Amino acid sequence: MINNKVLAIILGGGQGSRLHPLTEERSKPAVPIAGKYRLVDIPISNCINSDIKRMFVLTQFNSASLNRHIKDTYHFSFFSSAFVDVLAAEQTPGNKGWFQGTADAVRQSMHHFLRHDFDYALILSGDQLYQMDYDKMIEAHEKSNAKISIATIPVNAKDATSFGILKANDENVVTSFIEKPDASLLPDWTSEVSDDMKKEERNYLASMGIYIFNRELLVELMNDQSTNDFGKEIIPQSIEEHKTLSFQYEGYWTDIGNIDSFFEANLGLTDDIPKFDLYDKSKRIYTRARMLPTTKLAGTSLNKTVIAEGCIVSAAKIEQSVIGIRSRIGKESTVIKTYMMGSDYYETLLEIEEKKIDVLMGIGERCFIKNAILDKNCRIGDDVRINGGSHLEDTETDTYAIKDGIVVVKKGAIIPNGFII
């Protein structure tokens, strides 16, 4: 099969400052999504579903929890060449610095990649939400004899200024590329898209940050020490010299770059027909298999809510929310438009009795929580009121941050009884 020729390289991203405080103690690919997964599970699952089973994940910030997740999750047969390896930035005699960009990360790690046989390098981002069959992109790349392929998605004029925008000819060969164009330039950058995309006024082809490079060309490009980034430097510089294919994708795709997009992507899972379909067997999302008990509910009214395994819920009402693994919610509490990531462990009855824990893990009794993200292992006391929204100014304290009206309670934070945000 052609996928024996492919090596996947998943870029873990930089410090993830726009997702702060979720990235305070973990790398961006390790951020929990959908109540039981992590962001890195998305590109890895897409690879597995496309029968690509040799993957490297490149990271340099807070990579301990990511290492642990990948080690505990992705086990392949002893008789298979499949693997998922994390490569953190490392100092070597030839290089004393951190990764300076996406291309520099690949350059510094090339000696690891070149130990493997492959014809094509599939370069992916670790912070996007989508389900894509890379097989089709690889087939199109081979068929056209391209040296580089770029996955593209049609976007509207409002979004086009945030992306690298390209134009292609009738054979989908890229002819020009511009990074984050000014709105005044957009009339010259419209592309031929499907009728469905035209109806939505998505007339501009944006780079998804998903690339295929032929091995020889990647080695050649990485020898040039002057370039550090694929989107800003290598792609614009390569399209004239090397045949570059645009592979158009029209499914659901979102770049989880900030707290707002992260929040919307998670709450989108509560829609009647979510755009990101976790129930599609052919596009299964894999994650660590946990032997958790079933979720237990008592006296709770639920509406448009996703609840993971192992939860103990006695809330009065939960609406349009995602409730993560091992979550505990006390009596008479109301939770609306909230992503609760859950907990890494349970407190035992003995611990609760002996330690006289003042604020238990999870959400206490008679609380009101709205427009919030509750990171892992939070302790929210009784009678706490968190009411996020545009009326709140951006701020940060030791226990929570407010970004774009969304209240983010930090990992392991303790919010005392009666506290109001």
C-alpha positions in Angstrom: 0.0 0.0 0.0 1.1 3.5 -0.7 1.0 4.5 3.0 4.0 2.4 3.7 5.8 5.2 1.9 4.5 7.9 4.3 6.0 9.2 7.5 3.7 11.6 9.5 5.2 14.5 11.4 2.8 16.2 13.8 3.9 19.7 14.9 3.1 20.4 18.5 3.1 24.1 18.2 4.9 26.8 20.3 4.1 27.9 23.8 0.4 28.0 23.1 0.1 31.5 24.7 -3.3 32.1 23.0 -4.7 29.0 24.8 -3.3 30.2 28.1 -4.1 29.2 30.9 -5.0 25.8 29.5 -1.3 25.5 28.4 0.1 26.7 31.7 1.1 23.2 32.7 0.8 21.2 29.4 1.7 21.5 25.7 -1.0 22.5 23.3 -1.5 18.9 21.8 -2.1 17.6 25.4 -5.1 20.0 26.0 -8.2 17.8 26.8 -11.1 18.1 24.4 -14.6 16.6 24.1 -14.5 15.4 27.7 -12.2 12.4 27.2 -9.7 13.0 24.4 -6.7 15.2 23.9 -6.0 17.5 20.9 -3.1 15.3 19.6 -5.6 12.3 19.3 -7.1 14.1 16.3 -4.2 14.0 13.8 -3.0 10.6 15.2 -6.5 9.1 14.7 -6.7 10.6 11.2 -3.4 8.9 10.4 -4.5 5.5 11.8 -7.8 5.7 9.9 -5.7 6.5 6.7 -3.5 3.5 7.5 -0.5 5.7 8.3 1.1 4.2 11.4 4.5 5.8 11.7 4.3 9.1 13.4 6.5 11.6 15.2 5.0 14.4 17.4 7.4 17.4 17.7 7.1 19.5 20.8 9.2 21.7 23.1 7.0 23.1 25.9 5.6 21.3 28.9 5.8 17.9 27.1 5.7 15.6 30.1 1.9 15.0 30.1 1.9 14.6 26.3 4.7 12.0 26.6 2.7 10.1 29.2 -0.6 10.2 27.2 1.1 8.9 24.0 3.0 6.2 25.9 -0.2 5.0 27.7 -2.4 5.2 24.6 -0.7 4.1 21.4 0.4 0.5 21.5 0.9 -1.4 18.3 1.8 -5.0 17.6 5.4 -6.2 18.4 5.4 -7.5 14.8 4.5 -4.1 13.3 6.7 -1.2 12.3 4.0 1.2 13.6 4.9 3.8 16.3 4.0 7.2 17.7 7.1 8.9 19.1 7.4 12.3 20.8 10.5 14.3 19.9 11.0 17.2 22.3 13.5 20.0 21.3 16.9 18.8 22.2 20.3 20.5 22.4 23.0 18.9 20.3 26.6 19.8 19.6 25.4 21.3 16.3 22.5 23.2 17.7 22.1 24.9 21.1 18.7 26.5 20.6 15.0 25.8 20.8 12.8 25.3 17.7 12.5 28.7 15.9 9.4 27.8 13.8 7.6 24.9 12.1 10.3 24.3 9.5 13.1 24.7 12.0 11.4 22.0 14.2 11.5 19.6 11.2 15.1 20.6 10.4 16.3 19.9 13.9 14.6 16.5 13.9 15.6 15.4 10.4 18.2 12.9 11.7 15.4 11.0 13.4 13.2 10.9 10.3 16.0 9.8 7.9 16.5 6.6 9.9 13.2 5.4 8.3 12.3 4.5 4.8 9.7 6.9 3.3 8.9 8.6 0.0 6.6 11.2 1.4 6.6 13.3 4.6 3.0 14.2 5.8 3.3 17.3 7.9 0.4 18.0 10.2 -0.6 20.5 12.9 -1.3 19.3 16.5 -4.1 21.8 17.2 -6.8 21.4 14.7 -10.2 19.6 14.8 -11.2 17.7 11.7 -11.6 14.2 10.2 -9.8 13.8 7.0 -8.7 10.8 4.8 -5.1 11.5 4.0 -5.1 8.6 1.5 -7.0 10.7 -1.0 -4.5 13.6 -0.7 -1.5 11.2 -1.1 -3.1 9.6 -4.2 -3.7 13.1 -5.7 -0.1 14.0 -4.9 1.3 10.9 -6.6 -1.0 11.1 -9.6 0.0 14.7 -10.4 3.7 14.0 -9.9 3.8 17.0 -7.5 6.8 17.7 -5.2 4.6 19.4 -2.6 0.9 19.2 -1.8 -1.1 21.6 0.4 -4.5 20.8 1.9 -6.7 23.8 1.3 -10.2 24.7 2.6 -12.5 27.4 1.1 -13.1 30.3 3.5 -15.1 33.5 3.4 -13.7 37.1 3.1 -13.8 37.6 6.9 -11.7 34.6 7.7 -9.4 34.9 4.6 -7.3 37.7 6.3 -6.2 35.2 9.0 -4.8 32.5 6.7 -2.3 31.9 4.0 -4.4 32.2 0.8 -3.4 30.6 -2.5 -4.6 30.4 -6.1 -4.4 27.4 -8.4 -4.9 26.6 -12.1 -7.3 24.2 -13.7 -5.1 21.3 -12.7 -5.0 22.4 -9.1 -1.4 23.4 -9.3 -0.7 26.4 -7.1 0.3 29.5 -9.0 0.5 32.1 -6.2 0.4 32.4 -2.4 -0.1 35.3 0.0 0.2 35.1 3.8 -2.7 36.8 5.7 -3.7 39.3 3.0 -5.2 42.7 3.7 -8.9 42.8 3.0 -8.3 45.3 0.2 -6.3 42.7 -1.7 -9.0 39.9 -1.6 -10.8 40.7 -4.9 -7.8 39.4 -6.7 -7.6 36.1 -4.7 -10.9 34.4 -5.4 -10.7 30.8 -6.5 -13.0 28.3 -8.3 -14.9 26.3 -5.6 -17.9 24.0 -5.5 -21.4 25.3 -5.8 -22.0 24.5 -2.1 -19.0 26.7 -1.1 -20.2 29.5 -3.4 -23.5 29.6 -1.6 -21.7 30.1 1.6 -19.5 32.8 0.0 -16.4 30.7 0.7 -14.5 31.8 -2.4 -10.9 31.9 -1.1 -8.6 28.9 -0.7 -6.9 28.9 2.7 -3.9 26.7 3.6 -4.8 24.2 6.4 -1.2 23.8 7.4 -1.3 20.2 6.2 1.6 19.4 3.7 3.1 16.5 1.8 6.7 16.8 0.8 8.7 14.4 -1.4 11.6 13.1 0.7 14.4 14.4 -1.5 12.9 17.9 -1.7 12.3 18.0 2.1 16.0 17.1 2.7 17.1 19.8 0.2 14.8 22.5 1.7 15.9 21.7 5.2 19.6 22.2 4.3 18.7 25.9 3.8 19.3 27.3 7.3 17.8 30.7 6.5 14.1 29.5 6.6 12.3 28.7 9.9 8.6 28.5 8.9 6.6 26.5 6.3 3.7 28.9 5.9 5.6 32.2 5.9 8.8 31.2 4.0 9.1 27.7 2.5 5.7 27.4 0.8 5.8 30.9 -0.8 9.4 30.4 -1.9 8.8 26.9 -3.3 5.7 27.3 -5.5 7.6 28.7 -8.5 10.4 26.2 -8.5 8.6 23.0 -7.4 5.3 21.7 -8.6 2.9 22.3 -5.7 -0.6 20.8 -5.7 -3.7 22.3 -3.9 -5.8 19.5 -2.4 -9.2 20.9 -1.7 -11.1 19.7 1.4 -14.7 20.8 2.2 -15.5 19.0 5.5 -15.5 20.4 9.0 -12.2 21.9 10.0 -11.3 24.4 12.8 -8.0 25.8 13.9 -8.1 25.8 17.7 -5.9 28.8 18.1 -7.5 30.6 21.1 -9.8 30.2 24.0 -12.9 31.4 22.1 -12.4 28.9 19.2 -11.6 26.1 21.7 -14.8 26.8 23.7 -17.0 26.9 20.6 -15.5 23.7 19.1 -16.3 21.8 22.3 -19.8 23.2 22.9 -20.5 22.4 19.2 -20.4 18.7 20.1 -23.7 19.2 21.9 -25.6 20.2 18.7 -28.3 17.8 17.4 -26.1 17.0 14.4 -22.5 18.1 15.4 -20.2 19.2 12.6 -17.5 17.1 14.2 -18.9 13.6 14.3 -17.5 11.4 17.1 -20.1 8.7 16.2 -18.7 7.9 12.7 -17.2 4.3 12.9 -15.0 4.9 9.8 -13.5 8.1 11.3 -13.1 6.9 14.8 -11.1 9.1 17.3 -8.8 7.0 19.4 -7.6 7.9 22.9 -6.4 6.2 26.1 -8.7 3.3 27.1 -9.7 3.9 30.8 -11.5 1.2 32.8 -14.1 3.6 34.3 -17.5 2.9 35.8 -20.7 4.1 34.1 -21.9 7.7 34.8 -24.5 8.0 37.6 -27.3 10.7 37.5 -29.7 11.6 40.2 -32.5 14.2 39.8 -30.8 16.0 36.9 -32.6 17.7 34.0 -30.3 17.3 30.9 -30.6 19.2 27.6 -28.0 19.1 24.7 -25.3 17.7 27.0 -22.4 15.3 26.4 -21.3 13.4 29.5 -18.2 11.2 29.6 -17.6 8.0 31.7 -17.3 7.7 35.4 -19.3 10.8 36.4 -21.4 11.3 39.6 -24.0 14.0 38.9 -26.7 15.2 41.2 -27.1 18.7 39.6 -30.6 20.2 39.1 -29.9 21.2 35.5 -27.2 20.8 32.8 -27.7 22.5 29.5 -25.5 22.8 26.3 -22.4 21.5 28.2 -19.6 19.0 27.9 -18.9 17.1 31.1 -15.6 15.2 31.2 -14.4 12.0 32.8 -14.8 11.5 36.6 -16.8 14.8 37.0 -18.7 15.3 40.2 -21.5 17.8 40.4 -23.5 18.5 43.6 -27.2 18.9 44.4 -29.2 21.8 43.2 -26.4 23.1 40.9 -27.0 24.5 37.4 -24.5 24.2 34.6 -25.0 26.0 31.3 -22.7 26.4 28.3 -19.8 25.0 30.1 -16.9 22.7 29.3 -16.0 20.8 32.5 -12.8 18.7 31.7 -13.3 16.4 34.7 -10.7 14.8 37.0 -7.6 12.5 36.8 -8.7 10.5 39.9 -11.4 10.0 42.5 -11.3 11.1 46.1 -12.1 8.1 48.3 -14.6 8.2 51.1 -11.8 7.5 53.5 -9.8 10.5 52.2 -12.8 12.7 52.4 -13.5 11.7 56.0 -9.9 11.6 57.3 -8.5 14.7 55.6 -11.6 16.7 56.3 -11.4 18.1 52.7 -13.1 21.5 52.8 -13.8 21.7 49.0 -14.3 18.4 47.2 -13.2 17.8 43.6 -15.7 18.9 41.0 -18.7 21.3 41.5 -20.3 21.7 44.9 -24.0 22.2 45.8 -26.3 25.1 44.8 -23.8 26.5 42.3 -24.5 28.4 39.1 -21.9 28.0 36.3 -22.4 29.6 32.9 -20.0 30.3 30.0 -17.0 28.7 31.6 -14.2 26.2 31.1 -13.3 24.2 34.2 -9.8 22.7 33.8 -8.9 19.3 35.2 -9.1 18.6 39.0 -10.9 21.9 39.9 -12.5 22.2 43.3 -15.5 24.5 43.2 -17.2 25.0 46.6 -20.9 25.3 47.5 -23.0 28.3 46.5 -20.4 29.5 43.9 -21.7 31.7 41.1 -19.7 31.9 37.8 -21.5 33.9 35.2 -19.3 34.4 32.1 -20.2 36.8 29.3 -19.3 40.0 27.4 -20.0 42.0 30.6 -16.7 40.7 32.1 -13.4 42.3 31.4 -10.3 40.2 30.5 -8.3 39.5 33.7 -6.2 36.8 35.4 -5.8 35.7 39.0 -4.0 32.7 40.6 -7.1 30.5 40.2 -9.0 31.7 37.1 -8.7 33.9 33.9 -11.3 35.6 31.9 -10.8 35.7 28.1 -13.4 37.0 25.6 -16.1 36.7 28.3 -15.2 33.0 29.0 -14.2 32.2 32.6 -11.4 29.6 32.6 -10.9 28.1 36.1 -7.3 26.8 36.2 -6.1 23.2 36.6 -6.3 22.2 40.2 -7.7 25.5 41.4 -9.8 25.8 44.5 -12.8 28.2 44.4 -14.1 28.7 48.0 -17.7 28.5 49.1 -19.9 31.4 48.1 -17.3 32.9 45.6 -18.8 35.0 42.8 -17.3 35.8 39.4 
